Amino acid sequence: MKKKILASILAATMVLGLTACGAAEVTDAANQAADVVEDNADAIADAANAAADAAAEITDYGTGEIKVWVADNVVDFTNAQIKNFMDANPQYAGYTVTVEPVGEGDAANGMINDVLAGADIYAFAQDQLARLVSAGALEVVNPAYEADVKANNDAGSVAAATVGGQLYAYPLTSDNGYFLYYDKSVVTDPTSLEKIVADCEAAGKNFYMEINSGWYQTAFFFATGCDLSYETDDQGNFTKANVTYASDAGVVALKKMIELNMSKAFQNGSAAGEATNVGAIVDGTWDKDTVKELFGDNYACAKLPTFEGADGKTYQMSGFGGFKLLGVKPQEDDLKLEVCDAIANYLAGEEVQLARFKEVGWGPSNLNAQGSAEVKADEALAALGQQLAFTVPQGQYPADYWTLATGLGDSVRNGEISSVSSDEDLMAVLQTFEDTCIGYAQ
């Protein structure tokens, strides 16, 4: 804009000079015009800046339709929040916003299958980010909001919204992961896996964790530093597997799974509603109310504990973490894109995140919202927030991986591999597992 204004001023100056001169005097007139521009450079620059600033304060963003996709249980909430936003921003009155119920799990496929027909603003799970970027279904976050988004949200959610160092989405939640629920009359020290198990054994209570699940199982392997991740092409096909389970670190993790399975207190599972005689359970926020009923006044929560490895080292249990993100589709109309970004930034902001928590219980990614009295009073979200600092954002995984991981856990559960298995035997099991994982990307 500044360049265009300056060019207009220069052109006008030249026209005046040429009009006043004959054809033979064009050169002299041009030189005089250049002198005038040079003498008034500061004034010209000020005028250009003022015009650009005025242009930035657009009062008419045109008209259009904006489609928003969110989960069914927040459609009414989102409609109300968008109405508040539009009422407070009359400059966007030319746009009609329609909110449709499309869950985070379905939104990515809908966008990738037909970007043009998809939503302008949509919520999605973080494991779909790379596919959406490759499909051209995501615009980068508006630079006007980028710094605030990065500063105001927790590091895990910002990392989950970033590809190649570029922020592509607005963090919406930090609430999909697992942590420890425990009966504080039974568990005296929730920071140590060995002490939790010992307390449950002494009290005749059960400790639940689902070690034959590819989601929960990573708590051990990621803790010791193993990698298990996939890369995809533009069509979402798996092109490369990064797997380091067949390693000394993998053997340490597998040995701890075997040790846990040997405890008389251990029960394989993660659904609080199906658990009995519970002293502690690794579960998520979705079972919060059920666990509260189980433990009553002894209800307590904490991040996952540490464990002592067979190598004598202490490891913090890790695992997968999940986040909901809000994306904006690229637009041909730059003004419409600005409106979409403004709405997305508002819906992902502190005020709305906190309101959404109060309305439907979604855990905020916004740091100030996380620090609010209401959120801090939610023990489950507080524990999850601590645990997410040690987790790996879940990416995309082949469907066969989950079946394979179940098989690995089952081999521990049925004693196929046990405490009498040699390190060589365990390494061979992990090598087969790793080779199979890599094969899914070939």
C-alpha positions in Angstrom: 0.0 0.0 0.0 2.8 2.4 0.9 4.6 1.7 -2.3 1.4 2.4 -4.4 0.8 5.7 -2.6 4.4 6.8 -3.1 4.3 5.8 -6.7 1.1 7.9 -7.2 2.7 10.9 -5.6 5.8 10.6 -7.8 3.6 10.1 -10.9 1.6 13.2 -10.1 4.8 15.2 -9.6 6.1 14.1 -12.9 2.8 14.9 -14.7 2.8 18.4 -13.3 6.4 18.9 -14.4 5.8 17.6 -17.9 2.6 19.6 -18.4 4.4 22.8 -17.7 7.2 22.1 -20.1 7.7 21.5 -23.8 8.9 18.3 -25.3 12.4 19.6 -25.5 12.5 20.4 -21.8 11.3 16.9 -20.6 14.7 16.1 -19.1 15.0 19.4 -17.2 11.4 18.9 -15.9 12.1 15.4 -14.8 15.2 16.6 -13.0 13.3 19.4 -11.3 10.6 16.9 -10.3 13.2 14.6 -8.8 14.6 17.5 -6.8 11.1 18.3 -5.5 10.6 14.7 -4.4 14.0 14.6 -2.7 13.4 17.9 -0.9 10.1 16.6 0.4 11.0 13.0 1.0 10.0 13.1 4.7 6.7 14.7 4.0 6.0 12.1 1.2 6.9 9.2 3.5 4.7 10.7 6.3 1.8 10.9 3.9 2.3 7.4 2.7 2.4 6.1 6.2 -0.7 8.0 7.2 -2.6 6.6 4.2 -1.4 3.1 4.9 -2.5 3.4 8.6 -5.9 4.7 7.5 -6.2 1.8 5.0 -5.5 -0.6 7.9 -8.5 0.7 9.8 -10.9 -0.9 7.3 -14.5 -0.2 8.1 -16.0 -2.3 5.3 -14.9 -5.9 5.0 -17.4 -6.7 2.3 -20.0 -9.5 2.6 -19.9 -13.2 2.5 -20.6 -16.5 4.2 -18.4 -18.1 6.8 -18.8 -21.8 7.7 -17.6 -23.1 11.1 -17.2 -26.7 12.1 -17.1 -27.7 15.8 -18.1 -30.8 17.8 -21.8 -31.3 18.4 -21.7 -30.6 22.1 -20.3 -27.1 21.6 -22.4 -25.9 18.7 -24.8 -23.8 20.8 -21.9 -22.5 22.9 -20.0 -21.5 19.7 -23.0 -19.8 18.2 -23.4 -17.7 21.3 -19.8 -16.8 21.4 -19.7 -15.8 17.7 -22.8 -13.6 18.2 -21.0 -11.8 21.1 -18.0 -11.3 18.8 -20.0 -10.0 15.8 -22.0 -7.7 18.1 -18.8 -6.2 19.4 -17.3 -5.9 15.9 -19.8 -4.2 13.6 -17.2 -3.8 10.8 -17.8 -7.6 10.1 -21.6 -7.2 9.9 -21.6 -8.1 6.2 -20.7 -11.7 7.0 -23.1 -14.4 8.0 -21.6 -17.1 10.1 -23.0 -20.6 10.2 -21.9 -23.2 12.8 -22.2 -26.9 11.8 -21.7 -30.0 14.0 -18.6 -31.8 12.7 -16.4 -33.4 15.3 -12.7 -33.0 15.5 -12.2 -36.6 14.3 -14.2 -36.1 11.1 -13.2 -32.5 10.3 -9.8 -33.3 8.9 -11.1 -36.0 6.5 -13.8 -33.7 5.3 -11.4 -30.8 4.6 -8.8 -33.0 2.9 -11.5 -34.7 0.7 -12.8 -31.3 -0.5 -11.0 -28.2 0.7 -13.2 -25.9 -1.3 -16.5 -27.2 0.1 -15.1 -27.5 3.6 -15.4 -25.1 6.5 -13.7 -21.8 6.6 -12.9 -22.3 10.3 -12.8 -25.7 11.9 -11.6 -27.6 15.0 -9.5 -30.7 14.6 -7.3 -33.1 16.6 -3.6 -32.2 16.5 -2.6 -35.5 15.0 -4.1 -34.4 11.7 -2.1 -31.2 11.4 0.5 -32.4 8.9 -2.1 -33.9 6.6 -4.1 -30.7 6.6 -1.1 -28.5 5.9 0.0 -30.9 3.0 -3.6 -30.8 1.6 -3.5 -26.9 1.5 -6.4 -26.9 4.0 -4.7 -24.6 6.5 -3.6 -21.0 6.3 -0.8 -19.9 8.6 -1.9 -18.0 11.7 -2.3 -14.3 11.0 1.1 -12.6 11.9 -0.9 -10.0 13.9 -1.9 -12.8 16.4 1.0 -15.2 16.2 3.2 -13.7 19.0 0.3 -13.6 21.4 -0.9 -17.1 20.6 2.6 -18.5 21.3 3.0 -16.5 24.5 -0.5 -17.1 25.9 -0.8 -20.9 25.4 1.2 -23.8 26.9 4.2 -25.0 25.1 2.7 -28.4 24.3 -0.3 -27.0 22.5 1.9 -24.5 20.6 4.2 -27.3 19.5 1.2 -29.4 18.4 0.0 -26.5 16.2 3.4 -26.0 14.5 4.9 -27.6 11.4 8.4 -26.7 10.2 8.6 -23.9 12.7 5.4 -22.3 11.3 2.3 -21.8 13.4 -0.7 -23.2 11.4 -3.5 -23.3 14.0 -4.9 -21.7 17.1 -4.6 -23.9 20.3 -8.0 -24.6 21.7 -7.5 -27.2 24.5 -4.9 -29.1 26.4 -7.0 -31.9 27.9 -6.4 -35.2 26.0 -4.0 -37.5 27.9 -3.8 -39.7 30.9 -2.5 -39.3 34.4 -2.9 -40.9 37.8 -6.1 -41.1 39.9 -5.5 -42.5 43.4 -7.2 -43.2 46.7 -5.2 -41.0 49.1 -6.1 -43.3 52.0 -4.2 -46.1 50.2 -1.4 -44.4 48.2 1.0 -42.5 50.4 3.5 -41.4 47.7 2.0 -40.9 44.2 5.4 -39.9 42.7 6.9 -43.4 42.6 5.4 -46.3 40.6 7.1 -48.8 42.9 5.6 -47.2 46.0 2.2 -46.9 44.5 2.2 -50.6 43.7 3.6 -51.5 47.1 0.8 -49.5 48.8 -1.9 -51.1 46.7 -0.4 -54.6 47.5 -0.3 -53.8 51.2 -3.9 -52.6 51.3 -5.2 -55.4 49.1 -6.2 -52.9 46.4 -5.9 -52.9 42.7 -3.7 -50.8 40.5 -5.0 -50.4 36.9 -3.1 -49.5 33.8 -3.7 -50.8 30.2 -0.3 -52.1 29.2 -1.7 -53.8 26.1 -2.8 -50.5 24.6 -0.6 -48.7 22.0 -1.7 -45.5 23.6 -0.9 -46.2 27.3 2.0 -48.5 26.6 4.1 -45.6 25.3 4.2 -44.2 28.9 7.1 -46.7 29.5 8.9 -46.5 26.1 8.8 -42.7 25.7 10.0 -42.4 29.3 13.2 -44.2 28.5 13.8 -42.2 25.4 12.5 -44.5 22.7 11.0 -43.0 19.5 7.9 -44.2 17.6 6.6 -41.8 15.0 5.6 -41.6 11.4 6.0 -39.2 8.5 3.4 -38.9 5.7 3.1 -37.5 2.2 0.6 -35.0 0.9 -2.1 -37.7 0.6 -1.5 -38.9 4.2 0.3 -42.0 3.1 3.0 -43.2 5.5 6.4 -42.7 4.0 8.8 -43.2 6.9 8.8 -44.7 10.4 11.1 -43.5 13.1 11.3 -46.4 15.6 14.0 -47.1 18.2 12.3 -49.7 20.4 14.9 -52.4 19.6 17.5 -50.7 21.9 18.8 -50.8 25.4 16.2 -48.1 26.3 13.5 -50.3 24.9 14.6 -53.3 27.0 14.5 -51.2 30.1 10.9 -50.1 29.3 9.8 -53.6 28.5 11.3 -55.0 31.7 9.3 -52.5 33.8 6.1 -53.5 32.0 7.0 -57.1 32.9 7.7 -56.2 36.5 4.4 -54.3 36.9 2.5 -57.3 35.4 3.9 -59.6 38.0 2.4 -57.6 40.9 -0.6 -59.1 42.6 -2.1 -55.6 42.7 -1.9 -55.1 39.0 -5.0 -55.2 36.8 -4.8 -54.5 33.0 -7.3 -51.8 32.2 -8.0 -48.1 32.0 -11.8 -47.7 32.3 -12.8 -46.6 35.7 -16.4 -47.7 35.2 -15.2 -51.3 34.8 -12.7 -51.2 37.6 -13.2 -52.8 41.1 -11.4 -52.5 44.5 -9.4 -49.6 43.1 -6.4 -48.1 44.9 -5.1 -46.2 41.8 -5.8 -46.1 38.1 -4.2 -44.5 35.0 -7.0 -42.9 33.2 -8.2 -39.6 31.6 -10.4 -36.6 32.4 -13.4 -38.3 30.7 -13.7 -40.7 33.7 -13.3 -37.9 36.3 -16.9 -38.2 37.7 -16.7 -42.0 37.8 -13.5 -41.9 39.8 -14.9 -39.3 42.2 -17.6 -41.8 43.0 -15.2 -44.6 43.5 -12.9 -42.7 45.9 -15.3 -40.3 47.5 -13.5 -38.1 50.1 -10.2 -39.9 49.3 -10.3 -38.8 45.6 -6.9 -37.4 44.4 -5.0 -36.9 41.2 -1.3 -36.5 40.1 0.9 -36.7 37.1 2.2 -40.1 36.2 4.9 -41.3 38.6 8.6 -42.0 37.9 9.9 -45.6 37.9 13.3 -47.2 38.6 14.7 -48.9 35.5 16.7 -52.1 35.5 19.7 -50.0 34.6 19.4 -48.2 38.0 18.2 -44.9 36.4 15.0 -43.1 37.3 12.5 -42.3 34.5 9.5 -40.0 34.4 6.6 -41.9 32.8 5.6 -40.2 29.5 3.1 -41.2 26.8 0.9 -39.5 24.3 -0.7 -36.1 24.8 -3.5 -34.7 22.7 -4.8 -31.2 21.9 -7.7 -29.7 20.0 -6.8 -27.0 17.5 -8.7 -24.4 15.5 -7.7 -23.9 11.9 -8.6 -21.4 9.2 -8.8 -22.4 5.5 -6.9 -20.3 2.9 -9.2 -17.7 1.2 -9.1 -16.0 -2.2 -10.5 -12.9 -0.5 -7.9 -11.3 1.8 -10.6 -9.4 3.7 -12.6 -12.5 4.4 -9.4 -14.2 5.6 -8.9 -11.4 8.1 -12.4 -11.9 9.4 -11.9 -15.6 9.7 -8.7 -15.1 11.6 -10.3 -12.6 13.9 -13.1 -15.0 14.7 -10.7 -18.0 15.2 -8.4 -15.9 17.4 -11.4 -14.9 19.5 -12.8 -18.4 19.9 -9.4 -19.7 21.0 -8.7 -16.8 23.3 -8.5 -16.8 27.1 -12.1 -15.5 27.7 -13.8 -18.1 25.5 -11.5 -21.0 26.6 -12.5 -20.3 30.2 -16.2 -20.0 29.3 -15.9 -23.3 27.4 -14.4 -25.0 30.4 -17.3 -23.8 32.6 -19.9 -24.8 30.0 -18.6 -28.3 28.8 -15.4 -29.0 30.9 -12.8 -28.7 28.1 -9.4 -28.1 29.5 -7.8 -24.8 28.4 -4.5 -24.4 26.6 -4.4 -20.7 27.5 -2.0 -20.2 30.4 -4.1 -17.6 32.2 -7.2 -19.7 31.9 -5.2 -22.7 33.3 -4.2 -20.5 36.2 -7.8 -19.4 37.0 -9.3 -20.5 40.3 -12.0 -22.5 38.5 -9.6 -24.6 36.5 -7.0 -25.0 39.2 -9.8 -26.3 41.5 -10.3 -29.1 39.0 -7.8 -31.7 40.3 -7.9 -33.8 37.2 -7.1 -31.0 34.8 -4.3 -29.8 37.1 -2.8 -33.3 37.1 -3.1 -33.6 33.4 -1.6 -30.2 32.8 1.5 -31.3 34.8 1.7 -34.6 32.9 1.4 -33.0 29.4 4.8 -31.4 30.0 6.3 -34.9 29.7 4.3 -36.3 26.9 4.6 -36.5 23.1 1.8 -35.0 20.9 0.2 -37.9 19.2 0.8 -37.9 15.5 -0.6 -40.2 12.8 -0.2 -43.9 13.2 -1.2 -46.8 10.9 -4.2 -48.8 12.1 -2.1 -51.9 12.3 0.2 -50.3 14.8 -2.5 -50.4 17.5 -3.1 -54.1 16.9 0.7 -54.7 17.0 1.0 -52.9 20.3 -1.8 -54.9 21.8 0.1 -58.0 20.8 3.2 -56.8 22.5 1.3 -56.1 25.7 -0.5 -59.4 25.5 2.9 -61.2 25.3 3.7 -59.7 28.6 0.2 -60.4 30.1 0.2 -64.1 29.1 3.8 -64.7 30.2 5.2 -65.3 26.7 7.9 -62.9 27.8 8.6 -62.6 31.5 11.2 -61.9 34.2 13.1 -65.1 33.2 13.4 -63.9 29.6 17.0 -63.0 28.7 17.9 -59.5 27.4 18.6 -61.2 24.1 15.1 -62.6 24.0 13.6 -59.3 24.9 15.7 -57.5 22.2 14.5 -60.0 19.6 10.9 -59.3 20.5 11.5 -55.6 20.2 13.4 -56.0 17.0 10.4 -57.8 15.4 8.1 -55.1 16.7 10.3 -52.4 15.3 10.7 -54.0 11.9 7.0 -54.5 11.6 6.3 -50.9 12.5 8.8 -49.8 9.9 7.2 -52.1 7.4 3.9 -50.2 7.7 5.6 -47.2 6.0 7.1 -49.1 3.1 
